[in-house]
Amino acid sequence: MWNIELKVEASSNVYLEDLHNTKSLNTIQHVTDKSQAYDFYWHRESGLQVNIGVLNVNLIPEYEDVDSDSDNEYILKNPNNSEDKTKFKSITQHYCRNPIPDYYSITLEISRDRTTTAQNVVCDSKNTDTMKCPPGTNYNNKCMFQGTFPDPLNTAWNSVVCTKNTALLRDIFNQNYTVERPIRFPSRRCRIALSRCDQCLSQTRCHTLNPFEQRCCQIDCYTLPDCKLAHSTQCIQVPVECAMGDAYRYTIQPVFQNVKQQYQCQLRLRPQKVLYRLFYFLKLPGTTFQTPPVTMSVFASETNLSFQSHGTFKADYITVEHNTGFNLHKEFIIVGQEARGGGIANYTVNALKKDSDFKQKPVVVHEISHNILIASTQFRRPFDYSTMSWVRDNDCDKDVSRFAHVQKHYRSDSAQLVEVDLQKTPGSFKYFLKSVESPPYLHFTAPGNTSILQYYFSGHGPTLVTNQSLHTQLKLSPDGRIWTITVGGHMTGCPAFLRITINNRLDLEELFRHDLLILCPATFNVTFRIPNWGQQPDKTFDVLFEDSMGSYNVYLTHMLFEQQHVAVETEPVPLGRLPVTSGVVFGVVLVVMGGFLLACLLFYVSVQTSRPKVKKPRSRQLAHAVYASCDQVDANGTYTTTSLKQIHHRRNVLIAIYLIVRFVYSLVFTFTVFFALMMLFLRPDCTRVANLGKFQQQLYNKSISVAADMNRYSRSEMLSQTELMNNMQHACSHYIDDLIQALARQMEALMQHQRLPDAFRNQSTLSNLMQTRVRNLMQEYMLKVENFTRVYKSHVDGNVMPAFTRYKKYLRRVLRNDWLSFPQRLFNLSSSTGMRRQRLHAGLPLSGTAVDFGAFLEIEEVEIIQVMPVRFWQRYNASRPPVPVLPIPGLDR
């Protein structure tokens, strides 16, 4: 197994950052003080040093108590509860200008049938000549014509007196408004005339008719002198001199249930312009390289408090996360719990409720008596109404939409425990808040495998020179194990930034991604070594250059024919890889045939040149002489020739040449033709063998494509499955959260429902004991009042009833008097008897036909004497002291 890795080598003036193996960096700095400042640095694997600093860190939010129309003056002037007053004063001096009460108690006192002087005034704002409506009403002007004078209604500085129909009366106290009744005092003559006219109009004979006939039946009455006088100007236009109605006094009182142990105060956020200021720069230790510092400010947003609470700011390659430790709101209700030894033990801040968060329950009203009611209420915002603003402009029209059931101003689930740095200023108290559970911090992070040099050189700086000075080279080592890529060139200046990325086009793989910091001189040389896994014969690499202004691509390849050329020189080529074609075979045959014809031609020329020339003799004698001279007979009697040896030598030469030519022809021509014919017949198989490499390359490319598709599909499928799993997880989490919130609401409702019963079920509670004590005392007191009333009534009946009896006998004698027979017949025909009996006879000591006849005769004393006992006992009951009930308001939170 080879132990070869990717390697990079560079010249001495080049610093490399491997963007494949750079770790992420992070640092957490806790904030302990307002306007804090500090700095630190990071070391990168390449030797670069990242220096980071922050200034004016304002992650400790500053709040200020709210100035409102509070109840301080009422509490401090209250003569009761001196201990609570002392503690309240200490709170206002050391912690909060305006402590918030737990709730308010509003008392309604109704002064019924109050009679005062009155005057009709026509309010016409358009006519300047008419009398204007008075700005207010005087409730204490006595009506001199009435027998009784009202006690004066004096408004206190925490109470307001009203006589009109207000929403406070209707919607909060659920009381019906009594319309003011004007009182006129006509003359005696007008009163008698009006009474007689009414008797005529109410005759029985007209009641049985339809409405039209009834009006016609009553025409005769209007002709009578009494009706004319009753409807005359002198009787109708009688001025209003008095008025009778109810007056309502509303008194507000703040209730502090536990001012000795805790206080509540409304705080408002003081806006900050800048959360913090960030600066950072790069430095290369041991060199003079240092980038100019980059400074940025992170601003706070008044409309986006969630970012101010917890947000992220990205500055180039640095991500800064800031966290104050708790959720910020524009306004808080801070609750301070007092420690046993004095001072405040802990603080909690709570977000104010929205209108939709308030419990939609009616305001609880306790009826102390028929004329006194007490409502326990809470306003939707602190100090919507207070003892200081309650009586402003003597306003009776209160906004009842601001009234709510007794509860806290804040949500119980929003409490956050905080540490407080409290500072008292001449005009307010300043609260600097820090979370106890999660102190504020700044978290700095820089992702790994990310370039940081490009942010300093991008858009400006030296660039790559792309002329002939830029050179790249791809080589394969002799043993075929390592590819070497050499890159060299020049930059337009120094220091300079250059990024080199090398990709393997065949395997779709990024091999190198390096940032180069090129110091002076501006020349660089970098060598990349890549293992040749699998001994692949051909390679193609993409070399991407990126400088501060643009990018450039260079393609390096090592083709297949270069590897074949090397193989021919170093080792024999297999037969199956020779390109065999029909043209080659035909050429070989032509060469062999040409060689054979050339050999035959040479042989023929040689024979012709070696034969001697024979001349013809001139005569037969000469011919015989020549032959005779040439032919000789040896001693044995045989003939010889002079050139015989030469002839034998030539013949031997010719035979040798023939044998050689025959051998060469047999060896060359016969096997060549055989081989050519064999290759001609095996041509398809040779072609398939020759194309086997190309076919194998095509199959390899298809396999690579299928593998890439499989990888893409697997990645997409993994992403979809991951997204599906995350969605399922979020859905489950949301369902569990909803389930827990529903259970929490049910538990809270159950506890709220059982809180008061559990609190008052125990007979040892102080409230229950006080209520029981007051109830027992009041029962004893009312028993004495009832006994006194019974005895008093018996005495009154014993002294008054004889006079009523004698007066009734007198009326009976009037009824039986014969002188009054005609009025008796009219009385029997009229319907006034039954109607009057229905109205007045119930429960009256003086009643009957004789009494009705006396009233019919308009004896004035009859009605006065008849109603006298009723009015007497009504005054008596009205003067009885009410039974007080100790109100125990609800404590819903």
Secondary structure, DSSP 8 states (H G I E B T S, - for coil): ------EEEE-TTEEEEETTS---EEEEEE--STTEEEEEEEE-TTS-EEEEEEEEE--S-EEEE---S-SHHHHHH-SS-HHHHHHHHHHHHHT-SS---SEEEEEEEEEEEEEEE-------SS-TTS----SS--S--B-TTSSS--------TTEEEE-S--HIIIIIS-------EEEE---HHHHHHHHHHHHHHT-HHHHTS-HHHHHHHTHHHHTSHHHHHHTSHHHH---EEEEEEEEEEEEEEEE-S-TTTEEEEEEEE---SEEEEEEEEEE-TTSS-B---EEEEEE--SS-HHHHHEEEEEETTEEEEEE-SS---SEEEEEEEE-TTSSEEEEEEEEB--GGGS-----EEEESSSSEEEEEEEESSTTSS-TTTTTGGG-----GGGEE-S--SB-GGG-EEEEEEEEE-SS-EEEEEEESSS--EEEEEE-TT--SSHHHHTTSS--B--STT-EEEEEE-TTS-EEEEEEEEEBSSSSEEEEEEEEETTTTEEEEEEEEEE-SSSEEEEEEEEE-TT--S-EEEEEEEE-SS-EEEEEEEE-HHHHHHHHHHHS---GGGS---HHHHHHHHHHHHHHHHHHHHHHHHHHHHHS------SSHHHHHHHHHHH-EE-TTS-EE-TTHHHHHHHHHHHHHHHHHHHHHIIIIIIHHHHHHHHHHHTHHHHHHHHTHHHHHHHHHHHHHHHHHHHHHHHHHHHHHHHHHHHHHHHHHHHHHHHHHHHHHHHHHHHHHHHHHHHHHHSTTSHHHHHHHHHHHHHHHHHHHHHHHHHHHHHHHHHHHHHHHHHHHHHHHHHHH-GGGHHHHHHHHHSSHHHHHHHHH-TT-SS-SHHHHHHHHTT-HHHHHHHHHHHHHHHHHHHHS-------------
